[in-house]
Amino acid sequence: MKTAIAILNWNGRKLLEEFLPSVVENSAEAEVYVIDNASTDDSVSYLNSNFPSVKIIQNEGNFGYAKGYNEGIKKIISSSIQHPAPDIFCLLNSDVKVSPNWIQPVLNLFQQDENIAAIQPKILDYKNPTHFEYAGAGGGFIDNWGYAYCRGRVFWTLEEDKGQYNDTIQTFWASGACMFVRKKNFDEVGSFDEGFFAHMEEIDLCWRINNSGKKVYYCGQSTVYHLGGGTLKNSHPRKTYLNFRNSLWMLVKNLPEWKAFPFVFARLSFDGLTGIVFLIYEGFPHLWAVLDSHFGFYKNLFHYIKIRKPGIKNYYKIKSVPYQYFIQKRKYYSDLK
């Protein structure tokens, strides 16, 4: 089972300097690639000088996460004509430190079940390694309204890692910070949606994987440490805008037939209430980002209606996570009803 680690980079010389050594040191089972999104810093020259074993794929522009990976993976495949192409891709953020033996438990899980299409490891906070990290934590899910949450992270509450998620379970989505995915399944469901640019595209991809009858898993025997906000800080209004806009597009694309439009209309209303919460927690720029995301949503609404493929009915396990979190004060995954 040939494996390739693909790290997307844009002007990330400092991140590569800090995090790439752990990847090279602990990834003997895989080839390591850096997909460069037309950086204007010295990222590429730094790689050439310091990491001769790392293969560099150069995109023609800053394509963001979705198109950046789509184009980069195509180029990795085309460069493998003389040799077997990778069966498994690990899509790894440039601000992730990996641990020894982080790959083999994941590959073992793929080998046990051909229906597993994507897997994420345990993701802890690089700055606070005793706690889970926001992007993925102990495995991702969505509620009935499409709001994302994780074991180990519900909105702004991050749990301490006490071994409570050292298991291996089926989840709904795998984090784009570190996602292992079978190349054939990535192609079968249509790869990343390039209209998203960045954020939520991995959840959309995993929703389509679930709709196709394949599985997404979490592997607690593999651990990585994510800095978070390495390219766009968690508190940046642009991230809030992309998350809310892309989440709405994702719902239009993937909800079951009878739910799509009533649920999207209700979700638009809920977003207004959520925007008020963001005003309290994060300030006015984030409230405006939520409102502006709705205008962005309407701009491409008819495109997503046109390509819509109704999905499975059992896409959620827990209802109304924002209500439980903000109103009923259920802050931890184990508290959710």
C-alpha positions in Angstrom: 0.0 0.0 0.0 2.0 3.0 -1.3 1.6 6.1 0.8 2.3 9.8 0.0 2.3 12.6 2.5 1.3 15.8 0.8 1.9 19.1 2.6 0.3 22.2 1.1 2.5 25.3 1.4 2.1 29.0 0.7 4.7 31.4 2.1 5.3 29.0 4.9 9.1 28.9 5.2 9.0 29.3 9.0 6.4 26.6 9.4 8.3 24.2 7.2 11.5 24.9 9.2 9.7 24.1 12.5 7.4 21.2 11.6 8.8 19.4 8.5 11.8 17.7 10.4 9.3 15.6 12.5 7.5 14.5 9.3 10.7 13.5 7.5 12.1 11.7 10.6 9.0 9.7 11.4 7.6 8.8 8.0 9.9 6.1 6.6 6.7 4.3 5.2 5.8 7.2 2.9 7.1 9.6 0.3 7.0 13.2 1.4 5.8 15.9 -1.0 5.4 19.6 -0.5 2.8 21.2 -2.8 3.7 24.8 -3.2 0.9 27.3 -4.0 3.2 29.8 -5.8 4.9 31.1 -2.7 6.7 34.4 -2.9 9.0 33.7 0.0 12.0 31.4 0.0 10.1 28.3 0.8 11.2 26.4 -2.3 14.8 27.3 -2.1 14.8 26.4 1.6 13.4 22.9 0.8 15.9 22.4 -2.0 18.8 23.2 0.3 17.7 21.4 3.5 15.4 18.6 2.5 16.7 16.9 -0.7 14.5 13.8 0.0 11.3 15.9 -0.1 9.7 16.1 -3.5 8.4 19.6 -4.5 5.2 20.1 -6.6 4.7 23.6 -7.8 1.3 25.0 -8.5 0.9 28.0 -10.8 -1.0 30.2 -8.3 -2.3 30.4 -4.7 -5.2 28.1 -5.3 -6.2 27.8 -1.6 -6.7 24.5 0.1 -9.2 22.8 -2.2 -7.8 23.5 -5.6 -4.3 23.5 -4.3 -4.6 19.9 -3.2 -6.6 18.9 -6.3 -4.0 20.2 -8.6 -1.1 19.0 -6.5 -2.4 15.4 -6.3 -2.9 15.3 -10.1 0.8 16.3 -10.5 2.0 13.8 -8.0 0.1 11.1 -9.9 1.4 12.3 -13.3 5.0 12.3 -11.9 4.6 8.6 -10.8 4.2 7.3 -14.3 7.5 5.4 -14.1 6.6 4.0 -10.7 3.4 2.9 -8.9 1.2 5.8 -8.0 0.3 6.3 -4.3 -2.8 4.3 -3.0 -3.1 6.5 0.1 -2.6 10.2 0.5 -2.0 11.9 3.8 -3.1 15.5 3.4 -1.1 17.2 6.2 -1.1 20.8 7.2 2.3 22.5 7.3 1.9 23.4 10.9 1.6 19.8 12.2 4.2 17.9 14.2 3.9 14.1 13.9 4.9 11.5 16.5 6.8 8.2 16.1 4.7 5.4 14.6 1.9 7.7 13.5 1.4 6.1 10.1 1.4 2.4 10.6 -1.8 2.2 12.8 -3.7 4.1 10.1 -2.4 1.8 7.3 -3.4 -1.2 9.4 -6.9 0.1 9.7 -7.1 0.7 5.9 -6.0 -2.9 5.3 -8.6 -4.3 7.7 -11.6 -2.8 5.8 -11.7 -1.9 2.1 -14.8 0.2 2.8 -12.8 2.7 4.8 -12.1 5.7 2.6 -10.7 8.3 5.0 -9.0 8.3 8.4 -7.8 10.9 10.8 -5.5 10.5 13.8 -5.9 12.0 17.3 -5.1 15.7 16.9 -3.7 17.5 20.0 -2.8 21.1 20.5 0.9 21.8 19.6 1.0 24.7 22.1 -0.9 22.9 24.8 -0.2 19.2 24.1 -2.3 17.9 27.0 -5.4 19.1 25.3 -7.2 18.4 22.1 -6.9 20.8 19.1 -9.8 22.6 17.6 -9.5 21.2 14.0 -10.6 17.6 14.3 -9.7 16.7 18.0 -11.0 13.1 18.6 -13.1 12.7 15.5 -15.7 14.9 13.8 -19.5 14.8 13.5 -22.2 17.3 12.4 -25.6 17.9 14.0 -28.9 17.9 12.2 -28.4 21.5 11.2 -24.9 20.9 9.8 -23.0 22.5 12.6 -19.6 20.7 13.1 -18.3 19.5 16.4 -15.8 16.9 17.6 -15.2 14.5 20.4 -12.8 16.6 22.5 -14.0 19.9 21.1 -17.4 21.5 21.0 -17.3 25.1 19.8 -14.8 26.9 22.0 -14.4 24.2 24.7 -11.4 21.9 24.3 -11.0 18.8 26.5 -7.9 17.6 28.2 -6.6 14.4 26.7 -7.0 11.7 29.4 -7.1 8.7 27.1 -10.8 9.0 26.7 -10.5 8.9 22.9 -7.8 6.4 22.4 -10.3 4.2 20.6 -10.9 3.5 16.9 -14.4 4.4 15.8 -16.4 5.4 12.7 -17.0 9.1 12.5 -18.6 11.4 10.0 -15.7 13.6 8.9 -11.9 13.6 9.1 -10.0 16.8 9.7 -8.2 18.5 6.8 -5.3 19.2 9.2 -4.4 15.6 8.9 -6.5 13.4 6.7 -5.5 10.0 5.2 -7.6 9.2 2.1 -7.7 6.5 -0.5 -6.9 8.0 -3.9 -9.6 5.9 -5.7 -12.3 7.1 -3.2 -11.1 10.7 -3.4 -11.5 10.5 -7.2 -14.8 8.6 -7.1 -16.6 11.3 -5.0 -15.2 14.2 -7.1 -12.2 15.4 -5.0 -12.4 18.8 -3.1 -15.0 21.4 -4.1 -12.8 24.2 -5.5 -15.5 26.8 -5.0 -14.9 26.5 -1.2 -11.3 27.8 -1.5 -10.6 26.8 2.1 -12.5 25.6 5.2 -15.3 23.0 5.4 -14.1 21.4 2.2 -13.0 18.3 4.1 -16.4 17.9 5.7 -18.1 18.3 2.4 -15.7 15.6 0.9 -16.4 13.3 3.8 -20.2 13.8 3.5 -19.9 12.7 -0.1 -17.8 9.7 1.0 -20.6 8.7 3.4 -23.2 9.2 0.7 -21.2 6.8 -1.5 -21.5 4.0 1.0 -17.9 4.3 2.2 -16.7 5.0 5.7 -14.7 7.6 7.6 -12.8 6.6 10.7 -10.8 8.0 13.6 -7.7 6.2 14.8 -6.8 7.0 18.4 -3.5 4.9 18.2 -2.0 7.6 15.9 -1.2 11.1 17.3 -0.2 14.4 15.8 0.1 18.0 17.2 -1.5 20.8 15.3 -0.5 24.5 15.8 -3.7 25.8 14.3 -4.2 29.1 12.5 -0.8 28.7 10.9 -2.1 30.2 7.6 -5.3 31.8 8.8 -5.8 32.4 12.5 -8.8 30.8 14.2 -10.0 34.3 15.3 -9.8 35.8 11.8 -13.1 37.1 10.4 -12.2 35.7 7.0 -12.2 32.2 8.5 -15.7 32.9 10.0 -17.0 34.0 6.6 -15.6 30.9 4.8 -16.9 28.5 7.4 -20.5 29.8 7.4 -20.7 30.3 3.6 -19.2 26.9 2.8 -21.3 25.2 5.4 -24.5 26.5 3.7 -23.3 25.3 0.3 -22.5 21.9 1.8 -26.0 21.6 3.1 -27.6 22.4 -0.3 -25.3 19.8 -1.9 -25.7 16.9 0.5 -28.9 17.0 2.6 -31.6 14.3 2.0 -34.2 15.4 -0.5 -37.0 16.4 1.8 -34.8 18.3 4.2 -32.6 20.4 2.0 -34.5 23.7 1.5 -36.6 23.9 4.7 -33.4 23.1 6.7 -31.3 25.6 4.8 -33.9 28.3 5.3 -34.0 27.5 9.1 -30.2 27.4 9.2 -30.0 30.9 7.7 -32.1 32.1 10.6 -30.1 30.2 13.2 -26.9 31.8 11.7 -28.3 35.2 12.6 -28.6 34.1 16.2 -25.1 32.6 16.1 -23.8 35.8 14.7 -25.0 37.6 17.9 -23.1 35.0 19.9 -20.0 35.7 17.8 -20.5 39.4 18.4 -20.3 38.7 22.2 -17.4 36.2 22.0 -15.3 37.6 19.1 -16.5 41.1 18.3 -18.4 43.0 15.5 -16.1 41.9 12.5 -17.2 38.3 13.1 -20.9 39.3 13.2 -20.4 41.0 9.9 -18.6 38.0 8.5 -21.6 35.8 9.4 -24.0 38.2 7.7 -21.7 38.7 4.7 -21.4 34.9 4.3 -25.1 34.8 3.4 -24.5 37.1 0.5 -21.7 34.9 -0.7 -23.9 31.9 -0.3 -26.6 33.4 -2.6 -24.1 34.2 -5.3 -23.5 30.6 -6.1 -26.7 29.1 -4.8 -28.0 28.0 -8.2 -24.8 26.3 -9.1 -25.0 24.2 -6.0 -28.7 23.4 -6.6 -27.7 22.2 -10.1 -25.0 19.8 -8.9 -26.9 18.7 -5.8 -27.0 14.9 -5.1 -29.3 14.1 -2.2 -27.6 12.2 0.5 -28.1 9.7 3.3 -30.8 10.3 6.0 -28.6 9.2 9.0 -25.9 11.9 8.6 -26.2 13.0 12.3 -26.1 11.4 15.7 -26.9 14.5 17.9 -29.4 17.3 17.4 -29.1 21.0 17.9 -25.6 21.2 19.3 -25.5 25.1 19.4 -28.7 25.1 21.5 -27.2 22.4 23.9 -23.9 24.3 24.1 -25.0 27.9 24.5 -28.5 27.6 26.1 -28.3 24.3 28.1 -24.6 24.8 28.9 -23.5 21.3 27.8 -19.9 22.0 27.0 -18.4 18.6 26.5 -19.0 15.8 24.0 -20.1 13.4 26.8 -22.7 15.9 28.0 -24.5 16.2 24.6 -27.9 14.4 24.5 
